[in-house]
Amino acid sequence: MLINLAAFVVIVAGIMAAKPLLIPFLLACFLAIICAPPVFWLQRRGVPALVSIISFVLLVLFAELMIATLLATSLAEFSRSMPRYQDRLHGLFEDLITWLQAHGIEITGQVIMDQFDPGKLMRLVANMLNNLFGMLTNTFMIILTLVFILLEAAGFSAKIRAIAGTTEADMAQYEQIIRGVNRYLGLKSATSLCTGLLIYAGLGIIGVDFAFMWAVLAFFLNFVPTIGSIIAAVPPVLLALVQLGTGAALETASLYLAINMVIGNMIEPRIMGSGVGLSPLVVFLSMAFWGWVLGPVGMLLSVPLTMTLKIAMSYHERGRRFALLLGSNSEADRLATSRQAKGEAT
Protein backbone atom coordinates (compact mmCIF):
# COMPACT_ATOMS: atom_id res chain seq x y z
CA MET A 1 0.00 0.00 0.00
CA LEU A 2 2.82 2.41 0.84
CA ILE A 3 4.48 1.72 -2.51
CA ASN A 4 1.21 2.44 -4.32
CA LEU A 5 0.71 5.67 -2.35
CA ALA A 6 4.29 6.73 -3.09
CA ALA A 7 3.77 6.01 -6.79
CA PHE A 8 0.56 8.06 -6.73
CA VAL A 9 2.39 11.02 -5.16
CA VAL A 10 5.14 10.80 -7.79
CA ILE A 11 2.58 10.68 -10.62
CA VAL A 12 0.68 13.70 -9.24
CA ALA A 13 3.95 15.63 -8.84
CA GLY A 14 4.85 14.77 -12.44
CA ILE A 15 1.45 15.97 -13.66
CA MET A 16 1.86 19.26 -11.81
CA ALA A 17 5.37 19.71 -13.21
CA ALA A 18 4.13 19.01 -16.76
CA LYS A 19 1.07 21.26 -16.40
CA PRO A 20 2.06 23.77 -19.16
CA LEU A 21 2.30 20.90 -21.65
CA LEU A 22 -0.49 18.72 -20.29
CA ILE A 23 -3.28 21.34 -20.24
CA PRO A 24 -3.16 22.07 -24.02
CA PHE A 25 -3.01 18.32 -24.68
CA LEU A 26 -6.09 17.64 -22.54
CA LEU A 27 -8.00 20.49 -24.19
CA ALA A 28 -7.01 19.16 -27.62
CA CYS A 29 -8.23 15.67 -26.65
CA PHE A 30 -11.48 17.21 -25.41
CA LEU A 31 -12.00 19.00 -28.74
CA ALA A 32 -10.95 15.91 -30.72
CA ILE A 33 -13.56 13.74 -29.02
CA ILE A 34 -16.26 16.28 -29.91
CA CYS A 35 -15.02 16.84 -33.50
CA ALA A 36 -14.21 13.20 -34.37
CA PRO A 37 -17.80 11.96 -35.10
CA PRO A 38 -18.64 14.68 -37.68
CA VAL A 39 -15.17 14.38 -39.22
CA PHE A 40 -15.59 10.60 -39.63
CA TRP A 41 -19.12 11.18 -40.98
CA LEU A 42 -17.73 13.43 -43.71
CA GLN A 43 -15.04 10.88 -44.52
CA ARG A 44 -17.67 8.15 -44.91
CA ARG A 45 -19.47 10.43 -47.38
CA GLY A 46 -16.36 10.58 -49.57
CA VAL A 47 -14.77 13.80 -48.31
CA PRO A 48 -10.96 13.44 -48.14
CA ALA A 49 -9.64 13.05 -44.61
CA LEU A 50 -7.36 16.10 -44.80
CA VAL A 51 -10.15 18.32 -46.15
CA SER A 52 -12.63 17.28 -43.43
CA ILE A 53 -10.05 17.76 -40.67
CA ILE A 54 -8.93 21.16 -41.95
CA SER A 55 -12.55 22.30 -42.27
CA PHE A 56 -13.37 21.49 -38.66
CA VAL A 57 -10.05 22.84 -37.37
CA LEU A 58 -10.70 26.16 -39.14
CA LEU A 59 -14.22 26.22 -37.66
CA VAL A 60 -12.84 25.59 -34.16
CA LEU A 61 -10.11 28.20 -34.70
CA PHE A 62 -12.61 30.82 -35.88
CA ALA A 63 -14.93 30.19 -32.91
CA GLU A 64 -12.03 30.26 -30.45
CA LEU A 65 -10.57 33.51 -31.80
CA MET A 66 -13.99 35.18 -31.86
CA ILE A 67 -14.74 34.14 -28.27
CA ALA A 68 -11.25 35.19 -27.12
CA THR A 69 -11.59 38.63 -28.77
CA LEU A 70 -15.03 39.33 -27.30
CA LEU A 71 -13.98 37.99 -23.91
CA ALA A 72 -10.85 40.18 -23.88
CA THR A 73 -12.97 43.27 -24.50
CA SER A 74 -15.42 42.35 -21.73
CA LEU A 75 -12.62 41.52 -19.29
CA ALA A 76 -10.89 44.85 -19.88
CA GLU A 77 -14.11 46.77 -19.26
CA PHE A 78 -14.95 44.62 -16.23
CA SER A 79 -11.50 45.24 -14.70
CA ARG A 80 -11.89 48.99 -15.14
CA SER A 81 -15.33 48.92 -13.51
CA MET A 82 -14.41 46.59 -10.64
CA PRO A 83 -13.47 49.29 -8.06
CA ARG A 84 -16.89 50.91 -8.58
CA TYR A 85 -18.64 47.56 -8.15
CA GLN A 86 -16.66 46.80 -4.99
CA ASP A 87 -17.54 50.16 -3.43
CA ARG A 88 -21.21 49.64 -4.25
CA LEU A 89 -21.15 46.12 -2.74
CA HIS A 90 -19.56 47.41 0.45
CA GLY A 91 -22.23 50.08 0.64
CA LEU A 92 -24.99 47.47 0.29
CA PHE A 93 -23.46 45.38 3.06
CA GLU A 94 -23.27 48.41 5.34
CA ASP A 95 -26.97 49.04 4.67
CA LEU A 96 -27.67 45.38 5.53
CA ILE A 97 -25.78 45.71 8.82
CA THR A 98 -27.72 48.87 9.70
CA TRP A 99 -31.02 47.09 8.94
CA LEU A 100 -30.07 44.11 11.12
CA GLN A 101 -29.08 46.37 14.00
CA ALA A 102 -32.35 48.26 13.70
CA HIS A 103 -34.20 44.95 14.18
CA GLY A 104 -32.28 44.02 17.31
CA ILE A 105 -29.58 41.84 15.73
CA GLU A 106 -26.28 43.14 17.05
CA ILE A 107 -23.52 42.36 14.58
CA THR A 108 -20.44 44.27 13.52
CA GLY A 109 -19.49 44.91 9.95
CA GLN A 110 -16.08 43.34 10.50
CA VAL A 111 -17.69 39.99 11.33
CA ILE A 112 -19.55 39.88 8.00
CA MET A 113 -16.55 41.11 6.04
CA ASP A 114 -14.35 38.44 7.62
CA GLN A 115 -16.81 35.71 6.68
CA PHE A 116 -17.90 37.04 3.29
CA ASP A 117 -15.94 39.75 1.54
CA PRO A 118 -17.68 40.71 -1.72
CA GLY A 119 -14.55 42.38 -2.96
CA LYS A 120 -12.63 39.11 -2.73
CA LEU A 121 -15.46 37.35 -4.54
CA MET A 122 -15.35 39.80 -7.44
CA ARG A 123 -11.56 39.49 -7.64
CA LEU A 124 -11.92 35.69 -7.65
CA VAL A 125 -14.31 35.95 -10.60
CA ALA A 126 -11.89 38.22 -12.45
CA ASN A 127 -9.01 35.80 -11.87
CA MET A 128 -11.14 32.86 -13.05
CA LEU A 129 -12.07 34.69 -16.25
CA ASN A 130 -8.47 35.75 -16.83
CA ASN A 131 -7.37 32.13 -16.55
CA LEU A 132 -10.11 31.15 -18.97
CA PHE A 133 -8.92 33.86 -21.39
CA GLY A 134 -5.35 32.59 -21.05
CA MET A 135 -6.57 29.09 -21.91
CA LEU A 136 -8.30 30.39 -25.06
CA THR A 137 -5.24 32.34 -26.20
CA ASN A 138 -3.01 29.25 -26.10
CA THR A 139 -4.36 28.50 -29.55
CA PHE A 140 -1.36 27.29 -31.51
CA MET A 141 -0.45 24.33 -29.30
CA ILE A 142 -4.09 23.23 -28.91
CA ILE A 143 -4.90 23.39 -32.65
CA LEU A 144 -1.64 21.67 -33.66
CA THR A 145 -2.27 18.82 -31.23
CA LEU A 146 -5.90 18.59 -32.37
CA VAL A 147 -4.85 18.15 -36.00
CA PHE A 148 -2.45 15.31 -35.19
CA ILE A 149 -4.99 13.57 -32.94
CA LEU A 150 -7.65 13.67 -35.69
CA LEU A 151 -5.15 12.41 -38.27
CA GLU A 152 -4.26 9.44 -36.05
CA ALA A 153 -7.78 8.73 -34.77
CA ALA A 154 -8.98 6.79 -37.83
CA GLY A 155 -6.27 4.13 -37.55
CA PHE A 156 -6.04 4.00 -33.79
CA SER A 157 -8.25 0.92 -33.34
CA ALA A 158 -6.25 -1.00 -35.97
CA LYS A 159 -3.03 -0.17 -34.14
CA ILE A 160 -4.46 -1.44 -30.84
CA ARG A 161 -5.60 -4.65 -32.53
CA ALA A 162 -2.17 -5.18 -34.12
CA ILE A 163 -0.16 -4.42 -30.99
CA ALA A 164 -2.24 -6.14 -28.32
CA GLY A 165 -3.72 -8.92 -30.43
CA THR A 166 -7.18 -8.21 -29.05
CA THR A 167 -10.20 -10.15 -30.26
CA GLU A 168 -13.13 -8.70 -32.12
CA ALA A 169 -15.20 -8.87 -28.91
CA ASP A 170 -12.60 -6.81 -27.06
CA MET A 171 -12.46 -4.27 -29.88
CA ALA A 172 -16.26 -4.02 -29.87
CA GLN A 173 -16.10 -3.27 -26.14
CA TYR A 174 -13.46 -0.58 -26.69
CA GLU A 175 -15.57 0.94 -29.46
CA GLN A 176 -18.58 0.97 -27.12
CA ILE A 177 -16.53 2.90 -24.55
CA ILE A 178 -15.39 5.41 -27.18
CA ARG A 179 -18.95 5.87 -28.46
CA GLY A 180 -20.19 6.37 -24.90
CA VAL A 181 -17.57 9.06 -24.22
CA ASN A 182 -18.26 10.73 -27.60
CA ARG A 183 -21.98 10.75 -26.94
CA TYR A 184 -21.64 12.16 -23.43
CA LEU A 185 -19.23 14.95 -24.39
CA GLY A 186 -21.13 15.81 -27.57
CA LEU A 187 -24.52 16.05 -25.86
CA LYS A 188 -23.04 17.85 -22.86
CA SER A 189 -21.41 20.40 -25.18
CA ALA A 190 -24.74 20.92 -26.96
CA THR A 191 -26.68 21.46 -23.72
CA SER A 192 -23.91 23.74 -22.40
CA LEU A 193 -24.12 25.80 -25.59
CA CYS A 194 -27.90 26.08 -25.19
CA THR A 195 -27.39 27.15 -21.58
CA GLY A 196 -24.91 29.84 -22.59
CA LEU A 197 -27.15 31.20 -25.35
CA LEU A 198 -30.19 31.35 -23.06
CA ILE A 199 -28.15 33.07 -20.33
CA TYR A 200 -26.87 35.61 -22.87
CA ALA A 201 -30.39 36.37 -24.13
CA GLY A 202 -31.90 36.52 -20.64
CA LEU A 203 -29.21 38.80 -19.19
CA GLY A 204 -29.49 41.02 -22.25
CA ILE A 205 -33.24 41.41 -21.68
CA ILE A 206 -32.74 42.15 -17.96
CA GLY A 207 -29.99 44.64 -18.78
CA VAL A 208 -27.08 43.14 -16.82
CA ASP A 209 -23.67 44.30 -18.05
CA PHE A 210 -21.17 41.88 -19.67
CA ALA A 211 -23.84 39.36 -20.69
CA PHE A 212 -21.47 37.66 -23.15
CA MET A 213 -18.83 37.14 -20.46
CA TRP A 214 -21.32 35.54 -18.07
CA ALA A 215 -22.67 33.36 -20.91
CA VAL A 216 -19.16 32.05 -21.64
CA LEU A 217 -18.66 31.35 -17.95
CA ALA A 218 -22.01 29.51 -17.81
CA PHE A 219 -21.07 27.45 -20.87
CA PHE A 220 -17.84 26.17 -19.36
CA LEU A 221 -19.15 25.69 -15.82
CA ASN A 222 -22.17 23.77 -17.11
CA PHE A 223 -19.79 20.83 -17.57
CA VAL A 224 -19.66 20.71 -13.75
CA PRO A 225 -23.07 19.46 -12.51
CA THR A 226 -24.88 21.40 -9.76
CA ILE A 227 -21.81 23.13 -8.32
CA GLY A 228 -20.84 24.74 -11.62
CA SER A 229 -24.28 26.25 -12.10
CA ILE A 230 -24.16 27.82 -8.63
CA ILE A 231 -20.68 29.26 -9.20
CA ALA A 232 -21.72 30.64 -12.60
CA ALA A 233 -24.83 32.31 -11.17
CA VAL A 234 -23.28 34.15 -8.20
CA PRO A 235 -21.25 36.87 -10.06
CA PRO A 236 -24.05 38.05 -12.42
CA VAL A 237 -26.56 38.04 -9.53
CA LEU A 238 -24.23 40.26 -7.49
CA LEU A 239 -23.61 42.48 -10.51
CA ALA A 240 -27.36 42.81 -11.12
CA LEU A 241 -27.80 43.75 -7.45
CA VAL A 242 -25.11 46.43 -7.71
CA GLN A 243 -26.11 47.73 -11.12
CA LEU A 244 -29.91 47.50 -11.19
CA GLY A 245 -31.14 46.74 -7.68
CA THR A 246 -32.86 43.94 -5.79
CA GLY A 247 -35.55 43.28 -8.39
CA ALA A 248 -33.05 42.67 -11.18
CA ALA A 249 -30.98 40.44 -8.90
CA LEU A 250 -34.05 38.29 -8.18
CA GLU A 251 -34.84 38.15 -11.91
CA THR A 252 -31.26 37.06 -12.66
CA ALA A 253 -31.32 34.37 -9.98
CA SER A 254 -34.70 33.14 -11.28
CA LEU A 255 -33.30 33.05 -14.83
CA TYR A 256 -30.38 30.84 -13.81
CA LEU A 257 -32.60 28.63 -11.69
CA ALA A 258 -35.17 28.14 -14.46
CA ILE A 259 -32.60 27.41 -17.18
CA ASN A 260 -30.64 24.94 -15.07
CA MET A 261 -33.79 23.24 -13.80
CA VAL A 262 -35.13 22.73 -17.33
CA ILE A 263 -31.86 21.77 -19.03
CA GLY A 264 -30.12 20.03 -16.14
CA ASN A 265 -33.06 18.16 -14.61
CA MET A 266 -35.38 17.61 -17.56
CA ILE A 267 -33.62 17.75 -20.93
CA GLU A 268 -30.20 16.27 -20.11
CA PRO A 269 -31.49 13.12 -18.32
CA ARG A 270 -33.98 12.53 -21.14
CA ILE A 271 -31.47 12.73 -24.01
CA MET A 272 -28.43 11.23 -22.23
CA GLY A 273 -30.12 8.36 -20.45
CA SER A 274 -29.87 7.18 -16.89
CA GLY A 275 -26.23 6.11 -16.60
CA VAL A 276 -24.43 9.43 -16.88
CA GLY A 277 -24.87 10.94 -13.42
CA LEU A 278 -22.17 11.52 -10.83
CA SER A 279 -22.43 11.72 -7.09
CA PRO A 280 -22.29 15.33 -5.83
CA LEU A 281 -19.50 14.27 -3.44
CA VAL A 282 -17.51 12.84 -6.37
CA VAL A 283 -18.07 16.07 -8.33
CA PHE A 284 -16.82 18.19 -5.43
CA LEU A 285 -13.79 15.97 -4.72
CA SER A 286 -12.82 15.75 -8.41
CA MET A 287 -13.07 19.55 -8.71
CA ALA A 288 -10.91 20.01 -5.62
CA PHE A 289 -8.30 17.48 -6.74
CA TRP A 290 -7.99 18.46 -10.40
CA GLY A 291 -8.23 22.15 -9.52
CA TRP A 292 -5.28 21.70 -7.16
CA VAL A 293 -3.30 19.71 -9.73
CA LEU A 294 -4.08 21.62 -12.95
CA GLY A 295 -5.53 24.92 -11.75
CA PRO A 296 -8.81 26.44 -13.03
CA VAL A 297 -8.64 24.43 -16.27
CA GLY A 298 -8.47 21.27 -14.16
CA MET A 299 -11.69 22.30 -12.41
CA LEU A 300 -13.43 22.67 -15.78
CA LEU A 301 -12.12 19.32 -17.04
CA SER A 302 -12.57 17.46 -13.75
CA VAL A 303 -16.08 16.17 -14.41
CA PRO A 304 -15.47 15.18 -18.08
CA LEU A 305 -12.34 13.28 -16.96
CA THR A 306 -14.22 11.55 -14.11
CA MET A 307 -17.21 10.85 -16.36
CA THR A 308 -14.91 9.28 -18.96
CA LEU A 309 -13.44 7.05 -16.26
CA LYS A 310 -16.91 6.02 -15.11
CA ILE A 311 -18.11 5.22 -18.65
CA ALA A 312 -14.99 3.13 -19.31
CA MET A 313 -15.40 1.17 -16.06
CA SER A 314 -19.10 0.56 -16.62
CA TYR A 315 -18.27 -1.67 -19.62
CA HIS A 316 -16.00 -3.94 -17.55
CA GLU A 317 -17.33 -6.50 -15.11
CA ARG A 318 -14.71 -5.66 -12.47
CA GLY A 319 -15.22 -1.92 -12.77
CA ARG A 320 -19.03 -1.78 -12.65
CA ARG A 321 -19.16 -1.67 -8.85
CA PHE A 322 -16.70 1.21 -8.77
CA ALA A 323 -18.64 2.98 -11.54
CA LEU A 324 -21.80 2.57 -9.47
CA LEU A 325 -19.96 4.06 -6.49
CA LEU A 326 -19.09 7.13 -8.57
CA GLY A 327 -22.68 7.48 -9.78
CA SER A 328 -25.60 9.27 -8.22
CA ASN A 329 -27.92 7.84 -5.56
CA SER A 330 -30.84 7.76 -8.01
CA GLU A 331 -28.82 5.51 -10.32
CA ALA A 332 -28.15 3.07 -7.48
CA ASP A 333 -31.83 3.16 -6.48
CA ARG A 334 -32.90 2.32 -10.04
CA LEU A 335 -30.49 -0.60 -10.20
CA ALA A 336 -31.64 -1.92 -6.81
CA THR A 337 -35.29 -1.61 -7.84
CA SER A 338 -34.59 -3.40 -11.12
CA ARG A 339 -32.84 -6.27 -9.36
CA GLN A 340 -35.62 -6.55 -6.82
CA ALA A 341 -38.22 -6.69 -9.60
CA LYS A 342 -36.27 -9.41 -11.40
CA GLY A 343 -36.00 -11.38 -8.16
CA GLU A 344 -39.73 -11.18 -7.56
CA ALA A 345 -40.42 -12.22 -11.16
CA THR A 346 -38.28 -15.33 -10.82
HUJO-V162399 format. One record per backbone hydrogen bond with DSSP energy under -0.5 kcal/mol. CO is the residue of the C=O (numbers start at 1). NH is the residue of the N-H. E is the energy in kcal/mol with one decimal. If there is no record, write none. Layout:
CO/NH/E  CO/NH/E
This chain:
1/5/-2.6  2/6/-2.6  3/7/-2.5  4/8/-2.3  5/9/-2.3  6/10/-2.2  7/11/-2.4  8/12/-2.5  9/13/-2.5  10/14/-2.2  11/15/-2.4  12/16/-2.5  13/17/-2.1  14/18/-2.0  16/19/-1.0  18/21/-0.9  18/22/-2.9  19/23/-2.3  20/24/-0.5  21/25/-1.1  22/26/-2.7  23/27/-2.4  24/28/-2.3  25/29/-2.4  26/30/-2.4  27/31/-2.4  28/32/-2.5  29/33/-2.3  30/34/-1.4  31/35/-2.7  32/36/-2.4  33/37/-0.6  35/39/-2.0  36/40/-2.9  37/41/-2.1  38/42/-2.2  39/43/-2.0  40/44/-2.2  41/45/-1.0  42/47/-2.3  43/46/-1.5  48/52/-2.4  49/53/-2.4  50/54/-2.5  51/55/-2.3  52/56/-2.0  53/57/-2.5  54/58/-2.6  55/59/-1.9  56/60/-2.6  57/61/-2.8  58/62/-2.6  59/63/-2.3  60/64/-2.6  61/65/-2.5  62/66/-2.3  63/67/-2.5  64/68/-2.7  65/69/-2.3  66/70/-2.4  67/71/-2.8  68/72/-2.2  69/73/-1.9  70/74/-2.1  71/75/-2.8  72/76/-2.2  73/77/-1.9  74/78/-2.7  75/79/-2.6  76/80/-1.8  77/81/-1.7  78/82/-1.0  81/85/-1.9  82/86/-2.8  83/87/-2.3  84/88/-2.1  85/89/-2.4  86/90/-2.5  87/91/-2.1  88/92/-2.1  89/93/-2.2  90/94/-2.1  91/95/-2.0  92/96/-2.0  93/97/-2.3  94/98/-2.3  95/99/-2.2  96/100/-2.3  97/101/-2.4  98/102/-2.0  99/103/-0.9  100/103/-0.6  100/105/-2.7  101/104/-1.5  104/106/-0.8  105/107/-0.7  108/111/-0.5  108/112/-1.2  109/113/-2.4  110/114/-2.3  111/115/-1.7  112/116/-3.4  116/118/-0.7  117/121/-1.7  118/122/-2.3  119/123/-2.1  120/124/-2.4  121/125/-2.1  122/126/-2.2  123/127/-2.5  124/128/-2.3  125/129/-2.5  126/130/-2.3  127/131/-2.3  128/132/-2.1  129/133/-2.5  130/134/-2.4  131/135/-2.0  132/136/-1.9  133/137/-1.8  134/138/-0.7  135/138/-0.7  137/139/-2.0  138/142/-1.1  139/143/-2.9  140/144/-2.5  141/145/-2.1  142/146/-2.3  143/147/-2.3  144/148/-1.7  145/149/-2.3  146/150/-2.4  147/151/-2.1  148/152/-1.8  149/153/-1.4  150/154/-0.7  153/156/-1.1  155/159/-1.7  156/160/-2.2  157/161/-2.3  158/162/-2.2  159/163/-2.6  160/164/-2.5  161/165/-1.3  167/171/-2.3  168/172/-2.4  169/173/-1.8  170/174/-2.4  171/175/-2.6  172/176/-1.9  173/177/-2.0  174/178/-2.4  175/179/-2.5  176/180/-2.4  177/181/-2.4  178/182/-2.8  179/183/-2.7  180/184/-2.3  181/185/-2.6  182/186/-2.5  183/187/-2.5  184/188/-2.6  185/189/-2.2  186/190/-2.0  187/191/-2.6  188/192/-2.2  189/193/-2.3  190/194/-2.2  191/195/-2.3  192/196/-2.5  193/197/-2.4  194/198/-2.4  195/199/-2.5  196/200/-2.4  197/201/-2.4  198/202/-2.8  199/203/-2.8  200/204/-1.8  201/205/-2.0  202/206/-2.3  203/207/-2.3  203/208/-1.8  210/214/-2.0  211/215/-2.0  212/216/-2.3  213/217/-2.1  214/218/-2.3  215/219/-2.2  216/220/-2.1  217/221/-2.5  218/222/-1.2  220/223/-1.3  221/224/-1.6  223/225/-0.7  224/228/-0.9  224/229/-0.5  225/227/-3.2  226/230/-1.6  227/231/-2.4  228/232/-2.5  229/233/-1.4  230/234/-1.6  231/235/-0.8  232/236/-0.6  233/237/-1.8  234/238/-2.4  235/239/-2.6  236/240/-2.6  237/241/-2.1  238/242/-2.3  239/243/-3.2  240/244/-2.6  240/245/-1.3  245/249/-1.8  246/250/-2.4  247/251/-2.2  248/252/-2.5  249/253/-2.5  250/254/-2.5  251/255/-2.2  252/256/-2.3  253/257/-2.4  254/258/-2.8  255/259/-2.5  256/260/-2.4  257/261/-2.1  258/262/-2.5  259/263/-2.8  260/264/-1.5  260/265/-0.6  261/265/-1.3  262/266/-1.1  262/267/-2.4  263/268/-2.9  266/270/-0.9  267/271/-2.3  268/272/-2.5  269/273/-1.4  279/283/-2.4  280/284/-2.5  281/285/-2.7  282/286/-2.7  283/287/-2.2  284/288/-2.4  285/289/-2.7  286/290/-2.7  287/291/-2.0  288/292/-1.7  289/293/-2.2  290/294/-3.0  291/295/-1.4  294/297/-0.5  295/298/-0.6  295/299/-1.4  296/300/-1.7  297/301/-2.2  298/302/-0.9  299/303/-0.5  301/305/-2.4  302/306/-2.5  303/307/-3.3  304/308/-2.2  305/309/-1.9  306/310/-2.2  307/311/-2.6  308/312/-2.3  309/313/-2.2  310/314/-2.0  311/315/-0.6  312/315/-0.8  313/316/-1.7  316/320/-1.0  317/320/-0.5  319/323/-2.5  320/324/-2.3  321/325/-1.8  322/326/-1.7  323/327/-1.1  326/279/-2.8  328/332/-1.5  329/333/-2.5  330/334/-2.3  331/335/-2.0  332/336/-2.5  333/337/-2.5  334/338/-2.4  335/339/-2.4  336/340/-2.2  337/341/-2.4  338/342/-2.2  339/343/-2.3  340/344/-2.2  341/345/-2.0  342/346/-2.0
